């Protein structure tokens, strides 16, 4: 029996002219795990926002359990048991687990006061019933990323949600946490819940979903049982073209290994302390990047990846130790030999109020700004060439704010790869991108290494790191806990589960963590 039926959903955003949903449809059976997949801009998130009452469609109808849903009303969706776990969690760190879970629907005593004991008892009961290890009285700030996701699910269960929508639920999880999440989703299904996943990850779709809906350009183009699909077939349905799967998540296989050259970037016992004191964001980190190689650094969000990005980009100075670019201290600000593709492409990587052309030429002060004045003809020619080479779907005079996330990322790549940087820092370069855009970005990273640049790839995406990196470091609580070869002479790829143990602090190479040496090839 269908748990959710959506038919003829049309949603036009007049401000941008974007037709997000074009007669889109969705059918999700009761008590199943259903994956909603497609490229960026395919309309997945808009369709789910319609289901959750967060967007009112121009036309179409939605039924939940055979009952018509009043569109554009979050309260009506919640009353029919629909809830959504956003990609970016809404946990309040200063509240306890129980206070977060019941917020907005608190049990009361004397009509006005939070009944804390009852709240903790109800949250504990829910957590235990679904196999979660969430201490109800503990502060939310003490939770791991995986536990915070469990808390978001408990919030919905407390509100008696029967249909749970999860947006990119594995984006920031280690391998073991993904396995735990999938066990939870299967248990929810067995308990009578219906789960809808918005995701890009082909392999995970086939592992966890009972059925799949594929969207392209606002339309639903296929609904299939997972058993009828393989990775290549699903990837091609999503992209709407013939393609071959990338090892991990779509695209060509690993690049040809070459002997790396001299060191171009290094951290020597570098620490970074937070403002106001406390545990170091980075704790005596030592690493080295050589010409022509890709060093991958992975970790669960909150374990130092952001601090490493700040230090390696020159935006922060070490509290102690050294950051060296071609043997010299890395000064604050940018230099001609440093390329930087940040994780926050919208705020740190681009000026959204400026045009695409202005963003592309912003760093080329030498050739395009003779005597401090912009060479408009030269800038226009440069921008047209970059747009063509990087397949940016925009015009030079177009505001950056009007570009999709994938095209903003391509523009940042075009700017940062235009010179001859000896060292390039990439931080979560494929975050939120679809298969086609991800494959494009990965090819540019490989090409930069092939021409001789040293690459530091900082990413919470384990598939991405294993696909691209020659060597892999894992971080836990601000420390490098291992350094391992990836695909050495044998060509073998690192084991995901092993690397996940390092990322969760379950395993540690003592010499590496203590700054006394590095491990190559195992624990």
N, C-alpha and C positions, 0 to 999 in steps of 0.2 A: 504494500500500500504506500502511495507517495506521502512522504512527510512534508515535502515542500514542492509546490508547482508554481513556476513563474512563466508567464507567456506574454509575448508582444511587448516587452519592456523597452521603451524608448526614452532616452534622457539626453537632451541637448543643453549644453552650458552656453547661454547667449553671450556672456562676456568674452569668451574665447572663440565661439563658433564651433567648439568641439562636440561631435556627436559621440558620446561615450558609449551609449547602448543603442543598438539599431535593431529593434524587434528581437531582442535577446530572450532566450528561454533557458529554463533550468528545471530538471526533475530530480529530486533526491528522495530515495526510498526511506521509509521509516526504519530506524535502527541500522543504519549503514554509515560507513566512512566514505565520503565523497570528495574527490579532489577537483578543484576548479583551477584550470591551468591556461596559460597563454602568455604571449609576449607583453612587454610594457605597453600600456595604452590599449590593450585588447578589451578593456571594460570590466575586468573581474571585480576590482574593488568597488566600482560604482554599482555594479549589480548587487553586491553584498550589502552595500550601504542602503540600497533600496529595500532589500529584505529586512534590514534592521531598523528601518524607519528613519534613517539619517538623511536620505535623499527622497524627494518626491518625483516620480517619473512623469513624463509628459503623457504617456499612455501605457497601457498594459494592466495585467492583473496578477495578483499573488494569492495563493491559497496555502494554508498551513493546517495539516491534518483535516483537510476538507472544508475548512472555514476560511472565508474571505478575510484578507488582511487589509485594514484601513491604511492606505499608503501615506508615507511621509510623517508618521507618528511613532516615535520611539516607544512611547508608553503602550501603544497597541501591539507593537512587535513583542515587547517584554511580556505583555499579558498572555500572548500565545506561546510563551516559552522560548523566545529567541534571544540569544546573547552572543556577544563578540569579544574575543581576546585580540586586542590590537597588537601590531608588531612591536610598538614601543609601549612598554608596560606603564600602567598608571599607579604603581605602588607609591605610597607616601612613606618615605624612609623613617620619619619620626614617629609613626604610628606602629602599634603592634600588629602581628599577623591577624588577630581577631578583629581589631579595629578597622584594618583595611578591608577585611572580608565583608563586614556588615555595614560599612559606610553608606549612608543614605537609606538603610533599612534596619536601623539599629533596634534591638530589643530594649524596651524601656522599663524602668521601675518608677513608681510614683508619677508616671505620665511624662516626666521631663528628663530623667537621668539615665544615662547608659547603664544597662544591666550587664556589667563587665563579666561577671561570673557566667551568666547564661550565654553571652556571646562566645566566650572561650569554650564553653561546653559544646555548643552547636557547631562551631568551627572545627573543634577537635574530632567530633563525631563524623563530620563530613570528610575530613582529611583521612581518618583511619578507614572509613568505609571504601575509599578509593585508593588506598595504599600509599598515601602521601605521608612523609615524615615532617610535618609542619608543626612546630611548637607554637600553640596559639598565643601564648603570652610573650613570645620573643619579639624583639624589634625587627621590623621588616628590613632595616639596614644590615642585619646580620645574615640575610639569606643569600644563597648563591643564585646565579642566573636561572638555573633549572628550578630551584625552589620558588623563585619569584613567579615563574610561569605557572607552577602548580597553584600558587596563591591566586593568580588571575582566574584559573579554572574554578577554584573553590568559590570565588566571588559569584560566578555564574550559577554554580550548583546551589549556593545559599539562596539565590533568588529563584530557585526551582526552574532553571533553564533546561529544556529538553532538546533544543537544537543549538549546538555550539559551533560558532564560526571562528576559526583560527587563522590569522593572517601571518603567513611566513613563519610558522611556529618553531622551525629548527634553525633560523638564521644565526642565532648567537649561542648555540648549544654545542658542547663537545660530544664525541661519539657515544659515550656512556649515557649522557643525558638524553640524547636522541632515542636510544634504546628504551630508556625509562619512560620518556614521553609516549612512545608508540605503545608500550605496555599499558599505559594509562588510557590511551585512546581506545584500545581494544577492550579494556575493562569497562569503559563508559558505554561502548556499543553493547556489550553483554548486559549492562544494567538498564538498557532500553533507550539510551540517548542516541541522537543523530548528530554526526560530526561533519562539518564542511571545512576543508582545508584550502586556502589560497596559497599556492606555492609555485616555485620555478623548478624545483629539484626533481628531475625525471626519475632517478633511481628510487628516491624515497616515495614518490607517488605509487610506483609499482609495488613497493614493499608494504605499504600501509593501507592504501585505498581499495575499496571494493569496486568502485566505479569512478569514471573520469568524465568531466565535461571540458571540452576544448573551446576556447574563444579566440576569435581573430577579428580585429577592427570592429569591435562592438557587437559582433554576432556570435551566436553559439553554432559551431560548425560540426561538432561531433559529440556523441555521448556513447561511451563504450565501457564494457566491463574490463577491469585491469587485466584479467586473465587473457584477454584478446590482444594485448599490446606487448611490445618490447621497447627498450630504450630508444632505439633508432626510429621506430614507427611513431612513438609519441612525440619525439623531438620534431620530426618532420610535420606532423599534424599541427603542432604549435607554431612552427615557423612558416608553414604554407609553401614549402619548397623542398626539393630534394636535398638531402644533407646526410652527413655521416657523423655519428656521435663522437664527441670528444671524450677522452679518457676521464671519467668522473662525471661530467655533465654536458658534453656536446662540443664537437670541434676536432681539430687535428690532434694527433698524439704528441708526446713530449718532443722538445726540440733536440737537435743533435748536440751531444756534449762536446765541449772543447776545453782545452787546458786554460784555466784562468790566468790572467796577467797579474800585475802588481796591485798591491792594496790601494784602494781609492777612498775608503771610508772606514773609520774605526771608532769604537767606544772603548775606553780603557778605565775599568773600575768606576764607571759613571753612575752616580746616584742623583735622584731628583726628589726633593722634599716638598710636601704640600705647604701652601701658605698657612701659617698658624701652627705648624708642627704636626706631629703624628707619624704614622707608619710611612716609610718612603714609598713614593709612587714607583720609583725605580731603585733597586738596591744592588749596587756594585755590579752593574751590567758590563760585560766585555764581549764584543763581537767584532768581526772583521769582514769587509766586503771587498772582493777583488774584481779587477776589470774583467768583463765578459762572463760573470757568474751572477746567479740569482740566489740570494740568501733569503729564505722564507722564515718569518717569525710569526708563530700562531699562539693563540691563547683564548680563553673564554673572556668575554667582555668584562672589564673591571679589574683585570690582572696586570695592567701596565702597558697595554698596546697603545693607548692614547698618549700616555706620557712618553713612550718611545718615539712615537710620531713627532711630538713636539720637540724632542731633543735632536732627532736626526734631521729635522727640517731647519734647525737653527732658530726656531721660534722660542725655545727655552734654553737656558744655559745650565750645565750640570751644577748641582750643589757641591759636588766633589767629583774628582776624576776628570776625564777629558773626552771631548768629541772632536775628531780630527777628519778633515777633508783634504785628501792628497798630502797628508803629513803635517798640515797646519791646523791650528785651532779653528773650529767652525764658528765664525762670528755670527752675531744676530742678523736677521734679515737674509735676503736672497743674494746669490752670487751667480755669475755666468756658468760655473761648472757644476751647479746643483740644480737638478730638476725635481719637481715636487708635485705629485698628484694626491691631494688630500682626501681623507675619508668624507669630510663634509664638503662636497663639491659645490653646494649651493651657496654657502656662506664664506668658506675659506678659499675655495677654488675659483670662484667667479664673482664678478660684480653684476648683480642681476639688474641694476638700474641702467647699466651701460649696454651698448650694442654688442653683437657678436664680434664685429670687426674690432672694436675697442678692446674687448677681452683678448682677442687673438694677438694683438700687437703690443699689449701692455708691457711686456718684459723686454722687447727688442729695442732697447734704447740706442744701440749703436747705429744700425743701418737704417732704421725707419724714423729716427728723430735727429737728423743732422742739425747741429747748432740749436738743439732743443725744440725744433719745430717739426711737427709730423709731416712726413712725405706722404701726402694723401694718395697719390697715384701708386707709389710703391706699396703702401698699406693695403690698398684695394686689391692689387695683384696678389700680394701675400695671402690675404684673406680668401680670395677666390680659389687659390691653389690649395690652401688648407682645407677648405670646405669640400673640394673635390676629392682630395687624397684621403680624408677621414670620413667621407660619406655623411657629412653633417646635413641633416634635412632642415636647412634654414637659409635665409638670405643675410648678407653681411650687415645690412642696416637694421636687422630684426633685433628687438630687445632680448637679452638673455633670459629674462623672466618668462618669456613666451615659449621657450624651448622645453622639450621633455627632458627627464633626467638622463636618459641615454645620450641625447644630443649634447647636453651640457658636459657630460663626461668626455665625449669625443672632442669637444672644443678645448677642454682643459688638456687632454692628451696632445692635441695638435699644437698647442702653445708650448707645452713643456718638452715635447720631443723635437721641436723645430731646430734647436741648437745642437751643440756637440758636448752636452753635459757628460762629465766623467762619472757622476754618481746620480742616480735617480731613485727617489723614495716614492713607492706606491703604497697607499694605505687603503685597505678594503676597496680596491679599484672596481670590483664588479657588484658592489652592494646595490641591491634592488634592480639590477639589470636583467633583461630577458636573455634567452639563449644566444640569439644573434648578436646582441650588443656585447655580451660577455665574451663570446668567441673573438669578436673584433678586438676588444681590449687585450685579451690574452695574447693575440698575435702581435700586437704592438709592443707588449712587454718582451716577448721573445726576440723581436726584431732589434729592440734597443740593446739587449744583451749580445746579440750576434754581431752588432757593429762595435762592441767593445765596452759599452757602459757597464758599470757595476750597479746591480739592482738590489735594493732592500725592499722586500715585499712583506708588509705588515698586514696581517689579515686574520679575522676571526673565522673565515671560511676555510675549513680544513681541506675540502676538495680542491680549492684554488691553489693552496700552498703545495699540496702533494703533486698537482698537475705541473706546476711551473718551476719549483725550486730545485736547485742542485744540492743545497744543504738546508736543513730545517732545524730551527731552534724553537723550543716551547717555553712559554712564560707562565709562571704561577706566582701570584702575590708580589709582582714587581721584580722577579728574579728569573734569570735564564736557568732552567732546570735540566736541559739537555741540548746537545747539538749533534745531529745525526745526518749521515749521508743519505741522499735520496736517489736511487737508481744509479749506483756506482758501476763497477765493472760488470756486475751481473745484470744490471738493468732493472733490478727489483725495486718496486715502490714500497715505501715505508708502510707498515701495518697501521691502519687507522685506529684500531683499538689501543695499540701500544702508545701512540702519540696522544690519544685521548686521556690515558692514565697520567701522563706527564702534565697535561693541561689542567687536570683536576687535582693535582698535587698528590696523586696516589703512588707516584714513582718519581725518583730523583737521582740524577747522576751527581754524586756528592762533589766530585772534583769540579764539575762545571758550575754547580750552584755556589760553591765556595770561592769561585774565581781562581781556582788552582790549576785549571786546564780545561780541555774540551774533550767530549766523548765523540768518537766517530764510529758509527755503525752499530750501536746497541747500548743497552743498559748493563 
